[in-house]
């Protein structure tokens, strides 16, 4: 599989932010905070929540609201950019984005890392999406880079 990548990190986990920083140093991703306008760019995109203060807690209701706002932005990017791979980090984020895209079921293609599936799903119009789902606190600093590499090596 080749083509553009959109990584969406909706987790406030410190580990997720280590992974964002690792990818940022690669220079391969245009990096945006949630809510920022996305400029045209030839690089892959990474959209994420800003780092929260250590004492800040996202209760379940706040988390769902943030996830819904993030999902709305992701869907507009997907409609415009048509990424070949969509990586969703954080459970509430994955649920919100999949629902907003109209994907109600996934076919697991393979496990890229323990607990990190590469999957495919179709929206209501039949458009096929290739996705990776990852928990925010899962994996080492290089996990996102490794996941994208393994997904791109998959014959889809």
C-alpha positions as CSV (number, residue, x, y, z in Angstrom):
1,X,0.0,0.0,0.0
2,X,1.3,3.4,-1.0
3,X,-0.2,6.9,-0.7
4,X,-0.7,9.6,1.9
5,X,-1.1,9.0,5.6
6,X,-3.4,10.8,8.0
7,X,-2.6,10.1,11.7
8,X,-5.1,11.4,14.2
9,X,-4.1,11.4,17.9
10,X,-7.1,12.1,20.1
11,X,-5.4,10.8,23.2
12,X,-4.0,13.0,26.0
13,X,-1.7,10.3,27.1
14,X,1.9,11.4,27.7
15,X,3.0,8.4,25.7
16,X,1.0,9.5,22.7
17,X,2.6,12.9,22.9
18,X,6.1,11.2,23.0
19,X,5.1,9.5,19.8
20,X,3.9,12.8,18.2
21,X,7.2,14.4,19.1
22,X,9.2,11.4,17.6
23,X,7.3,11.8,14.3
24,X,7.7,15.5,14.4
25,X,11.5,15.1,14.4
26,X,11.3,13.0,11.2
27,X,10.1,16.0,9.1
28,X,7.8,13.6,7.1
29,X,4.6,14.9,8.6
30,X,2.8,18.2,8.6
31,X,1.8,18.6,12.2
32,X,-1.4,20.3,13.3
33,X,-3.3,20.8,16.6
34,X,-7.0,20.1,16.6
35,X,-8.9,23.1,15.3
36,X,-6.0,24.6,13.3
37,X,-6.7,25.2,9.6
38,X,-4.9,22.6,7.5
39,X,-2.7,24.0,4.7
40,X,-2.1,22.1,1.5
41,X,1.1,20.1,2.0
42,X,2.8,17.2,0.1
43,X,3.7,15.5,3.3
44,X,1.6,13.2,5.4
45,X,-0.6,14.8,8.0
46,X,-0.7,14.4,11.8
47,X,-3.6,16.0,13.6
48,X,-3.5,15.9,17.4
49,X,-4.8,17.3,20.7
50,X,-2.6,19.9,22.3
51,X,-0.6,18.7,25.3
52,X,-2.7,19.1,28.4
53,X,-1.5,20.3,31.8
54,X,-0.6,17.3,34.1
55,X,-3.5,18.1,36.4
56,X,-6.1,18.4,33.6
57,X,-8.4,15.4,33.3
58,X,-10.7,14.6,30.5
59,X,-13.8,13.1,32.0
60,X,-15.9,10.9,29.8
61,X,-18.3,13.7,28.7
62,X,-15.5,16.1,27.9
63,X,-13.6,13.4,26.1
64,X,-16.6,12.6,23.9
65,X,-17.2,16.3,23.1
66,X,-13.5,16.7,22.1
67,X,-13.6,13.5,20.1
68,X,-16.7,14.7,18.2
69,X,-15.0,18.0,17.3
70,X,-11.9,16.2,16.2
71,X,-13.9,13.7,14.2
72,X,-15.6,16.6,12.3
73,X,-12.2,18.0,11.4
74,X,-10.9,14.6,10.4
75,X,-13.8,14.0,8.1
76,X,-13.3,17.2,6.2
77,X,-9.6,16.3,5.8
78,X,-10.5,12.8,4.6
79,X,-13.0,14.2,2.0
80,X,-10.4,16.6,0.7
81,X,-7.2,14.6,0.9
82,X,-8.4,11.0,0.4
83,X,-5.6,9.4,2.5
84,X,-4.5,5.9,1.7
85,X,-4.1,5.1,5.4
86,X,-6.0,6.6,8.4
87,X,-4.3,5.9,11.8
88,X,-6.7,6.6,14.7
89,X,-5.1,6.9,18.2
90,X,-7.4,6.8,21.2
91,X,-10.6,4.8,21.7
92,X,-13.1,7.7,21.8
93,X,-11.4,9.2,18.8
94,X,-11.7,6.0,16.8
95,X,-15.4,5.5,17.7
96,X,-16.2,9.1,16.8
97,X,-14.3,9.1,13.5
98,X,-15.7,5.8,12.4
99,X,-19.2,6.8,13.2
100,X,-18.8,10.2,11.4
101,X,-17.4,8.5,8.3
102,X,-20.3,6.0,8.4
103,X,-18.2,2.9,8.9
104,X,-20.2,0.4,11.0
105,X,-17.9,-2.7,10.7
106,X,-14.3,-3.5,10.1
107,X,-12.5,-6.4,8.6
108,X,-9.2,-7.0,10.4
109,X,-6.4,-7.6,7.9
110,X,-3.6,-8.3,10.3
111,X,-2.0,-7.3,13.5
112,X,0.8,-4.8,13.0
113,X,2.0,-4.8,16.6
114,X,0.4,-6.6,19.6
115,X,-3.1,-5.0,20.0
116,X,-2.7,-2.8,16.9
117,X,-4.9,-4.0,14.0
118,X,-4.7,-3.0,10.4
119,X,-8.3,-3.0,9.2
120,X,-10.5,-2.1,6.3
121,X,-14.0,-0.7,6.4
122,X,-16.6,0.7,4.0
123,X,-18.8,3.7,4.5
124,X,-22.4,3.9,3.5
125,X,-21.5,4.9,-0.1
126,X,-19.1,1.9,-0.5
127,X,-15.9,3.8,-0.2
128,X,-13.1,1.6,1.2
129,X,-10.9,2.9,4.0
130,X,-7.7,1.3,5.3
131,X,-7.2,2.1,9.0
132,X,-5.0,1.4,11.9
133,X,-6.5,1.5,15.5
134,X,-4.2,2.1,18.5
135,X,-4.7,2.9,22.1
136,X,-3.1,6.2,23.1
137,X,-0.8,4.9,25.8
138,X,0.3,1.8,23.8
139,X,3.8,1.4,22.3
140,X,7.2,3.0,22.5
141,X,8.2,6.4,21.2
142,X,8.6,5.0,17.7
143,X,5.4,3.1,17.6
144,X,3.5,5.4,15.2
145,X,6.4,5.3,12.7
146,X,6.7,1.5,13.0
147,X,2.9,1.1,12.5
148,X,2.9,3.2,9.4
149,X,5.9,1.4,8.0
150,X,4.3,-2.0,8.6
151,X,1.0,-0.9,7.1
152,X,2.7,0.4,4.0
153,X,4.5,-2.9,3.5
154,X,1.2,-4.8,3.6
155,X,0.0,-5.9,0.2
156,X,-3.5,-4.3,0.1
